[in-house]
Amino acid sequence: MANAAIPIQLATAETHNGMVIPYIALRHLDGTPEFGQIDHDRVAECLIEQRCQLCAQPLADAAVLMVRPMDFGAGHCPEPAQHPECAAYAIRACPMLSGRLRRHRDRTRPQRRQCTAAGCWCGDPVTPDLDAIVRSGQPATPWYSVWFPMAEYKLKMSARKGPRGISLAIINVKIRLVSWGDPDRDDLGRVLVYGLPLPEAGSGS
């Protein structure tokens, strides 16, 4: 599938193989992005400073979160929000959000070295977090976009590790199904319990 067209708002963004590199994406020392893995320091920066995870610019009047059923259960989204136009691009460009990737990548297998820069993390790959281990190789989960006004932006904090994510205790919110994936029983239960949108008949989601 051809790469999604990059909108004018992201015209100056850094790209790799025709795709915009999210600001929070983990990078090798040679500059190559590792799509699907995040830089936790940049995630915390965006959460605290209310910046977009894709372009790193300050969020304005409204923002969009990409949320899984399990996140609704936890009460917060662990990743930073995005500008509405950045989120629209991400939905088209990301294989998982667009529904092109039917399973999560297996993060439990040793990753081959990706670059030749001395001292890069890929010479001693980072240990996947628990969430990545649980999802590795599993069918894709449903994804929802959650639009909300920045007036209701609130972080959920942990005592020792700083911000855990953005609170989903939002009143003025618009929730849309982005990709249905192949939900298991637990996800289906969460979808029903939280009254989340279901695929429309014949939608192919």
N, C-alpha and C positions, 0 to 999 in steps of 0.2 A: 504494500500500500504506500502511496506517495506521502511524503511528509506534509503535515498540516501547514497551511499558509500562515506565516507569522504576521500578526496584526501590527498596525502602525505604532501602537503603544509600546511594542517590544522591538522596534526596528533597530535599536542600538544594543540590544541584549547580546550577550555572548552565546554562541551556538556551537554545536558539535554534530557533524553529519546532517546538517539541515534542521536540527532541533534546538530550541532554546534550552540552555542549561539552567535548571532551577538554582537559585542562589543557595539553597540549603543542600544541594547535592554534594556528596563526598567527592573530593577530587584527589587525583594522584599528584605527586610533586611535579610531574611534567605537564600538569594542567589538564590531563584527560579526565573527564567526569566519569564517575561510577553511577550510572543511572540506577535508581532503585535503592540506593543506600544514602543515608543522610549524615551530614556533619552536625553533630549534636550541639556544638558551640554556636553554630549559625542558627540552628533551630531556636535555642534559648534567646539569642539576640533578637530574632524576629518576633518571638512571643512577647518579650518584655518591651521592646521599642515599637510594637504595633506596626511591623513592616510586612510586606508581601513576601511569601516564601519563594515566589518565582522571580520577581524583578528586584526585590529588596527595597523598593521605594515605600515611603509611609502610606499606610492605608488612609482613605479619606472618609467619605460619608457612609459607605456601606462596604461590606466584605463578604466573601464566600469561603466556607469550609468544605472540605471533602471528608465525608464521614461514613463509617461503616456501622452496621447494626450494633456491634460490640461496643463502639464508642458511645452510642446513645445509652447503652446499659451502664457504662462507666461514668457517664455524666459530663464527659469532656472530650474534645478532639485533641490528640497529642501533637498534631502538626500545625504550623502557623496558617493563618488565613491568606486569602489572595484578593486582589482587585477583581471585580466581576469580569472585566475583559481578559485578565490573565487566567482566571479560572476557565473561561470559555475556551481559550486556547489549549489549556492543559487537558481538558476533556477530549478535545479532538486529537491531540498529539500523543498523550500517554497510552501505551498499549493496554494497561490495566483499566484505566478509567473509560477508554473507548470501547472496551469489551473484546479487543483483539487478542488479549492474553487470557487464556482460559484457566490457567493455573499460576499460582505464585511461584517465583523462582526458588530453587532449592538452595537455601543459604547455609545448610548444614555441611555441605561438601567443601573440601579445601578449594579455595579460589586460586587459579593460576596467577602468577605475577603479571601485572598489566603494563608496567613501565620499567624503564631502566634507571630511573633516578635513584641515586644512593640515599638511603634513609627513608624511603617512602614506606607508608604503612602497608602497602601490598606485599612487601617482603616478609612481613609478619602480620598477616591479615587480622583485622579486628574480629573479636568474638561477637557473633550475632546476639542481639538482645532476645529476651524471652518471647516477645511478640513475633519477631522474625522467625525464631525456631518453630513456634507453634504453626505459623502460616506456611512454612517451607514446603513446597511441592503440593500444597492443598488446592482444591478448586477455588477459583476466584470468588470472593465474597461480594455481596451487593455493595454499591457505592451510591451515596446520596450527596447532592450539593445542598448546602444550608446557607441561604442568604440572610444576612441580619444587619441592622444598623450599627455603626460603630459606637453609638451611645450606649449600647448594651455589651460592649466588649469587656469581658472579665476573665482573668486568669484563675485557673485552679492550681494552687500551690502545694508543694510538699515541704515538710519540715527540713529535710536534709538536702534534697536535690534540686531545689528551685522550682520553676514552673513546670507543671505536669502537662499543661495544655490549656485550651480555651474552653471555658465553661459552656455547656449546652443548655443551661437554665436561662433560655432566651424567650421573651414573650413575643416580640414582633419578628417572626421568622417565616421564611418560605423554603419548604423542603421539596426537592425534585429528585426522582430516581434518575441516576446517571447511567449505571450499568448493573444489570441484574446478576451476572455471574452464575454460579451454581451453588446456591446457599444450602448449608446443611441444616439439620433439625434445629440446632440452637439459634442460628441466624433467622430461620423462618419464625421461630417463636418470638424473637426480639422484634421482628418486623410487625407481627400481629399485636404484641403487647404495647408497642409504642405507636401503633397506628401509622406506620410508615407507608408511603406509596408503593403499590404493587405494579407490575408490568401491565400495560393495557393489552387487551386481546389483539393478537396479530401484530404486536409491536416488534417481536423478535428480540426483545431485550434479554 
